Amino acid sequence: ANKKKKHLCVLCVSSTLLSSTLYINMLAEIPLSLILCNHNYFSIQKNKQTFESFISVPCLPQLVKGVRYSIMVEIGSTQCKKSLKLSAEDTCDFFPEPHKQKTEVCLFEVWDIPWENKSTLLKQKCQPETVELLTQFKNFMNTYNRTYSSQEEAEKRLRIFQENMKTAQTLQSLEQGSAEYGVTKFSDLTEDEFRMMYLNPMLSQWSLKKEMKPATLASKAAPDSWDWRDHGAVSPVKNQGMCGSCWAFSVTENIEGQWFKKTGQLLSLSEQELVDCDKLDQACGGGLPSNAYEAIEKLGGLETETDYSYTGHKQSCDFSSGKVAAYINSSVELPDNENEIAAWLAENGPVSAALNAFAMQFYRKGVSHPLKIFCNPWMIDHAVLLVGFGQRNGIPFWAIKNSWGEDYGEQGYYYLYRGSRLCGINKMCSSAIVN
């Protein structure tokens, strides 16, 4: 709607709607120097500069004494000519060539007091940006339901997202396997934030690692492939949340497999019991599988997930010996030869393991084979479960059950190249023993 030649575009939106996105087709000669939030309407003006543009406006209102809107606006040249008169159904697409797009991203904060019919522009900042990056970031926010509390936070996360996309591109360009790296649910986190929230710093502190009884070698060589998911020994993928409790998931799921192997019954066992009751480890601050086995033996076993549900934070120990559903008699450490690990896994069940998880922050699918510089085998920081092995298009792999939910990787699984001791995957393999 062209109102008085000043306000070219006006859209109605509920002022209480959180994280709404407005898509506005702008015609030629648009005056835009101010975005006004007037009641439930957005008026967009521009002075001194002419654009043929498409604007996407994520708007995050906060209701206190009025409504504060944080608005990210994407402005870019389109292929429509200035002289073209558009109907309401017409759209103008951006130029496909990056050098013609001339895209800007503007961040605005507007304070709106509708009952006083008053709107104030608090902040305005514009800078060049690429359409591709903004589209990726908007899709990321929609896919993973991200909202940010302020303009500063949104801008910070956009910059982190941009740096993570560069890292993913570097991993992709140097990838030696078939993996695809890119946008994941961790894409707005810095490396330090990711490590603090999801990884386990205790795993790389070798001085804390206790000696374990060595496992008896398998009686025969490994087959070409094996997957315990096909044999009923693996429970559905779980989610540790923002808690460094991967060690508890790795050990608990190993015991699920061992219990199934002995009894034919697959139980979902409690990780929260270890987070709360294992006095040798640090709950969400990290832990060691060797400690966890010892703690389970001392406690007398594990309750089920149903009886002792996961909360993702440490609380007082609520273990009840009367609810024990599975127990272990001892634990063993596997050799560091990958062929021997594969043979033991196929013969005895899923294996608790650990690895350097740097590339996992960016992993989407395929068989991951990053350069060693990205995957130092001595900097192990994440515990997982080896459930099988095989080949894809001639590439040997480990099938790894992760604990970051089914929306990570391939339905919650990570596939890692097998045969070169990659990322330290062979250094901390272990299992419980059920007699």
C-alpha positions in Angstrom: 0.0 0.0 0.0 1.4 3.4 -0.9 0.2 5.9 1.7 1.0 9.5 1.1 4.2 8.4 -0.8 6.0 8.1 2.5 5.0 4.8 3.9 5.3 2.4 1.0 4.9 -0.9 2.8 2.6 -1.6 5.7 1.9 -5.1 7.2 -0.2 -6.0 10.2 1.2 -8.3 12.8 0.1 -9.2 16.3 2.2 -7.3 18.9 2.2 -10.4 21.1 3.5 -12.8 18.5 7.0 -14.0 19.4 9.6 -14.7 16.7 7.3 -13.9 13.8 8.8 -13.3 10.4 7.5 -10.8 7.9 8.3 -11.0 4.2 7.9 -7.7 2.5 8.2 -7.1 -1.3 9.4 -3.6 -1.8 9.0 -1.5 -5.0 11.4 0.9 -6.5 12.3 4.2 -4.9 11.6 3.2 -1.4 12.2 5.8 1.3 13.6 3.9 4.3 15.4 5.7 7.2 13.2 4.5 10.0 11.1 1.6 11.0 8.1 2.5 13.1 6.1 0.1 15.2 2.8 1.8 15.4 0.3 -0.3 17.3 0.3 -3.6 15.3 1.6 -2.1 12.1 5.1 -1.8 10.7 5.8 1.2 8.5 9.0 1.2 6.5 10.6 4.4 5.0 13.9 5.2 3.3 15.5 8.5 2.3 18.4 9.5 0.2 18.9 6.0 -1.4 17.0 3.9 -3.8 16.6 0.1 -3.7 14.6 -2.5 -5.5 14.4 -4.8 -2.6 13.0 -7.8 -0.7 13.0 -7.5 3.0 12.7 -10.3 5.6 11.9 -9.1 9.1 12.3 -11.4 12.1 10.5 -9.4 14.9 11.0 -10.3 18.6 8.7 -8.2 20.8 9.1 -8.0 24.6 6.1 -6.7 26.6 7.0 -4.6 29.6 5.8 -1.0 29.7 5.2 -1.0 26.0 6.6 -3.3 23.4 10.3 -3.4 22.5 10.9 -4.9 19.0 14.2 -6.3 17.9 14.0 -6.4 14.1 16.6 -7.8 11.6 16.0 -6.4 8.1 17.7 -7.8 5.0 17.8 -5.3 2.1 19.2 -6.3 -1.3 18.9 -5.4 -5.0 16.5 -7.5 -7.0 16.1 -8.3 -10.7 12.9 -6.1 -11.1 13.3 -2.9 -13.0 12.5 0.4 -11.3 9.9 1.2 -13.9 8.0 -2.1 -13.3 4.6 -1.8 -11.7 3.9 -4.8 -9.5 0.6 -6.3 -8.4 0.1 -7.7 -5.0 0.8 -11.2 -6.2 4.1 -10.3 -7.9 7.5 -10.9 -6.3 11.0 -9.7 -7.1 13.9 -12.2 -6.7 17.4 -11.3 -5.7 20.1 -11.4 -8.3 21.6 -14.9 -8.3 25.1 -13.5 -8.8 26.6 -12.5 -5.4 28.5 -9.4 -6.8 25.1 -7.9 -8.0 23.2 -8.4 -4.7 24.5 -5.4 -2.8 22.9 -6.8 0.3 22.7 -5.0 3.7 21.5 -6.3 7.0 20.0 -3.7 9.3 19.3 -4.3 13.0 16.7 -2.1 14.7 15.3 -1.8 18.2 12.0 0.1 18.5 10.2 1.0 21.7 6.4 1.1 21.1 3.8 2.4 23.5 0.6 1.7 21.6 -1.8 3.3 24.2 0.1 6.5 23.8 0.4 6.2 20.1 4.1 6.6 20.5 7.1 4.8 18.9 10.8 5.5 19.4 13.8 4.1 17.4 16.3 3.1 20.1 19.1 1.6 17.9 19.9 1.3 14.2 22.9 -0.5 12.7 23.4 -1.6 9.1 26.2 -3.6 7.5 26.9 -5.5 4.3 25.9 -9.2 4.3 25.3 -12.0 1.9 21.8 -13.3 1.1 23.0 -16.9 1.4 24.3 -16.4 5.0 21.1 -14.6 6.1 18.9 -17.3 4.5 21.0 -20.0 6.3 20.7 -18.2 9.6 16.9 -17.7 9.3 16.4 -21.3 8.3 18.6 -22.3 11.3 16.5 -20.2 13.7 13.2 -21.7 12.3 14.5 -25.3 12.3 15.8 -25.2 15.9 13.3 -22.7 17.3 15.9 -20.1 18.2 14.9 -16.7 19.6 17.3 -14.2 21.1 16.7 -11.7 23.8 18.1 -8.5 22.2 19.6 -7.0 19.1 23.1 -7.5 20.5 22.5 -11.2 21.2 21.1 -11.8 17.7 24.0 -10.0 16.1 26.5 -11.9 18.2 24.9 -15.3 17.3 24.8 -14.3 13.6 28.6 -13.6 13.7 29.3 -16.9 15.6 27.1 -18.7 13.0 29.1 -17.1 10.2 32.4 -18.2 11.7 31.1 -21.8 12.2 30.0 -21.9 8.6 33.6 -21.0 7.6 34.9 -23.8 9.8 32.4 -26.2 8.3 33.5 -25.2 4.8 37.2 -25.8 5.8 36.3 -29.2 7.2 34.4 -29.9 4.0 37.2 -28.8 1.6 39.7 -31.1 3.4 37.4 -34.0 4.1 38.9 -37.4 3.2 35.7 -39.4 3.6 32.1 -38.8 2.5 30.9 -36.6 5.3 28.8 -33.5 4.9 29.5 -30.7 7.3 27.4 -27.6 7.7 24.4 -26.3 9.7 23.6 -28.2 12.9 21.8 -27.4 16.1 25.1 -26.2 17.5 25.8 -23.7 14.8 25.3 -20.6 17.0 27.7 -21.8 19.7 31.3 -20.9 19.9 33.8 -23.8 20.3 34.2 -23.0 24.0 30.5 -22.9 24.6 30.0 -26.2 22.8 32.7 -27.9 24.8 31.4 -26.5 28.1 27.8 -27.5 27.4 28.1 -30.9 25.7 31.6 -32.3 26.1 33.6 -34.0 28.8 37.0 -32.5 29.8 37.9 -35.3 32.2 38.4 -37.8 29.4 41.6 -36.1 28.3 43.1 -36.1 31.8 45.0 -39.3 31.5 46.4 -39.1 35.0 42.8 -39.7 36.3 42.3 -42.8 34.3 42.3 -46.0 36.4 43.8 -49.3 35.3 41.2 -51.8 34.2 41.3 -55.5 33.7 42.2 -56.3 30.1 39.5 -57.9 28.0 39.9 -61.5 26.8 40.4 -61.3 23.0 37.6 -62.5 20.7 37.8 -66.1 19.6 37.7 -65.3 15.9 38.4 -62.5 13.5 35.8 -59.7 12.9 33.3 -60.3 10.1 33.2 -57.8 7.2 30.3 -55.9 9.0 28.2 -56.1 12.1 25.5 -53.9 13.7 23.9 -54.7 17.0 20.9 -52.6 16.1 20.0 -55.4 13.7 20.1 -57.8 16.7 18.0 -55.9 19.2 20.8 -54.9 21.6 20.5 -51.1 21.2 17.9 -48.8 22.8 16.6 -45.6 21.0 18.9 -42.6 20.8 18.8 -40.4 23.9 19.6 -36.8 24.6 22.0 -35.7 27.4 21.0 -32.0 26.9 23.3 -29.2 28.0 25.1 -31.5 30.5 28.5 -33.1 30.1 27.1 -36.5 31.1 28.1 -38.3 27.9 30.2 -40.7 30.1 27.0 -41.9 31.9 25.2 -42.5 28.6 28.1 -44.4 27.1 28.4 -46.7 30.1 24.7 -47.2 30.7 24.0 -48.0 27.0 27.0 -50.5 27.1 25.3 -52.2 30.0 22.0 -52.2 28.2 23.7 -54.2 25.5 25.4 -56.6 27.9 22.2 -57.2 29.8 20.4 -57.9 26.5 23.2 -60.3 25.5 22.8 -62.3 28.7 19.0 -62.2 29.2 17.5 -61.4 25.9 15.8 -58.4 27.5 16.5 -54.8 26.3 16.0 -52.3 29.0 16.5 -48.5 29.0 18.6 -47.9 32.0 19.0 -44.7 34.1 21.8 -42.3 33.3 20.5 -39.9 36.0 21.4 -42.5 38.7 25.0 -42.1 37.7 24.8 -38.3 37.5 23.4 -38.1 41.0 25.0 -41.0 42.8 28.4 -41.6 41.3 30.7 -39.9 43.8 33.9 -40.6 41.7 32.8 -38.4 38.8 31.6 -34.8 38.3 28.0 -35.2 37.0 27.5 -32.6 34.3 31.1 -31.6 34.7 32.4 -34.8 33.2 33.4 -38.3 34.2 35.3 -41.5 33.3 33.7 -44.8 32.2 36.2 -46.6 34.5 34.8 -44.7 37.5 31.2 -45.3 36.4 31.6 -49.1 36.3 33.1 -49.0 39.8 30.2 -46.8 41.0 27.6 -49.1 39.6 29.2 -52.2 41.2 29.2 -50.3 44.6 25.6 -49.2 44.2 24.4 -52.7 43.3 23.1 -52.0 39.8 21.1 -49.6 37.7 17.4 -48.6 37.9 15.4 -48.2 34.7 14.9 -44.9 32.9 11.3 -45.0 33.9 12.0 -45.4 37.6 14.9 -42.9 37.7 14.2 -40.4 34.9 16.8 -38.1 33.4 16.7 -34.4 34.3 20.0 -33.2 32.8 21.4 -31.7 36.1 22.7 -33.0 39.3 20.3 -33.6 42.2 20.4 -35.5 45.4 20.9 -39.3 45.0 17.5 -41.1 45.0 18.7 -44.6 44.3 16.7 -47.5 45.6 18.2 -51.0 45.7 14.8 -52.4 45.5 14.3 -51.0 42.0 17.6 -52.4 40.5 16.8 -53.7 37.1 20.3 -54.7 35.9 23.7 -55.2 37.5 27.3 -55.8 36.5 30.0 -58.0 37.9 33.1 -56.3 36.6 34.5 -54.3 33.7 37.3 -54.7 31.2 39.4 -52.5 28.9 39.7 -53.5 25.2 43.0 -53.5 23.3 43.7 -50.4 21.1 43.9 -52.4 17.8 40.8 -51.6 15.8 40.6 -55.0 14.2 40.6 -56.6 17.7 38.0 -54.0 18.9 35.7 -54.9 16.0 36.1 -58.7 16.6 35.3 -58.2 20.3 32.3 -56.0 19.5 30.8 -58.5 17.1 31.2 -61.4 19.6 30.3 -59.6 22.8 28.1 -56.5 22.3 28.2 -52.7 21.9 31.4 -51.0 23.3 31.8 -47.9 25.4 34.3 -45.6 23.6 35.5 -42.0 23.5 37.0 -39.7 20.9 37.9 -36.1 20.0 34.6 -34.5 19.0 35.7 -31.3 17.3 34.3 -32.3 13.9 31.1 -33.6 15.4 29.9 -30.0 16.1 29.5 -29.5 12.3 28.7 -33.1 11.2 25.5 -33.7 9.2 25.8 -37.1 7.5 28.2 -39.5 5.7 31.4 -41.2 6.9 33.5 -38.6 8.7 37.3 -38.6 8.0 38.7 -35.2 9.1 42.4 -34.4 8.9 44.3 -35.2 12.1 44.9 -31.5 12.7 41.1 -31.2 13.4 41.0 -34.4 15.5 43.9 -34.8 17.8 43.7 -38.3 19.2 45.2 -37.2 22.6 42.5 -34.6 23.1 39.6 -36.9 23.8 36.5 -35.1 25.1 33.4 -37.1 24.3 32.1 -40.6 25.3 30.0 -42.6 22.9 28.8 -46.1 22.1 30.2 -48.3 19.2 27.3 -50.4 18.0 28.7 -51.7 14.7 31.1 -51.4 11.7 31.1 -51.9 8.0 31.7 -50.1 4.7 29.9 -47.5 2.6 31.0 -47.3 -1.0 34.3 -48.8 0.0 34.9 -46.6 3.0 35.2 -48.5 6.3 33.4 -47.0 9.2 32.4 -47.3 12.8 28.7 -46.8 13.6 28.6 -44.6 16.7 25.5 -44.0 18.8 25.6 -40.5 20.1 23.6 -38.9 23.0 22.6 -35.6 21.4 19.1 -36.6 20.3 17.7 -37.9 17.0 18.0 -34.5 15.4 21.8 -34.8 15.3 23.7 -36.4 12.4 22.1 -39.5 10.9 19.1 -40.0 13.2 21.3 -39.5 16.2 24.3 -41.5 14.9 27.8 -40.4 13.8 29.8 -42.5 11.3 33.6 -42.3 11.6 36.3 -43.7 9.3 37.7 -47.0 10.7 41.2 -48.2 10.4 43.5 -45.3 11.2 42.8 -44.8 14.9 41.1 -41.6 13.9 40.2 -39.1 16.6 41.5 -41.5 19.3 38.5 -43.8 18.9 40.6 -46.8 19.8 42.2 -45.3 23.0 39.4 -45.7 25.6 37.2 -48.7 24.6 35.7 -50.7 27.5 32.8 -52.8 28.6 30.9 -54.0 31.6 30.8 -57.7 32.2 27.6 -59.5 33.3 28.2 -63.1 34.5 
